[in-house]
């Protein structure tokens, strides 16, 4: 599950950076790459949204998984 946590975190960082670009510079990198509201850009937005829901739902479980194992 740690691999999934890392992928989700990476996608959330990418999504956050895109929102930062939108907020600061009115520049949507996803729309620039894939086209405004094309199928691919919508898919990216949906995947990032699902990652956010996963992260929110798994917050405590992720914290426990990343704690060092003590003998």
C-alpha positions, -999 to +999 in steps of 0.1 A: +000+000+000+029+024+004+034+024-033-002+035-038+003+062-011+033+076-030+015+077-063-015+094-047+007+119-030+026+127-063-007+132-082-020+155-054+012+176-056+009+178-094-028+188-090-019+214-063+008+229-085-017+231-114-041+249-091-013+272-080-006+281-116-043+288-122-045+310-091-013+330-096-011+332-134-045+321-148-026+293-166-041+258-166-012+234-175-035+204-178-057+222-203-027+235-222-013+200-226-045+180-232-069+207-244-096+226-225-121+201-211-110+174-235-115+138-225-079+135-213-079+168-193-112+157-176-097+123-169-067+140-152-090+162-131-111+131-121-080+111-112-066+139-090-101+142-074-102+105-066-067+107-052-079+135-029-108+114-017-085+085-011-061+106+008-088+121+030-104+087+037-071+070+045-054+097+065-051+078+098-043+045+081-015+061+061+000+076+092+001+042+109+016+025+078+044+050+076+054+047+113+086+028+119+082-008+130+094-014+165+103-048+178 
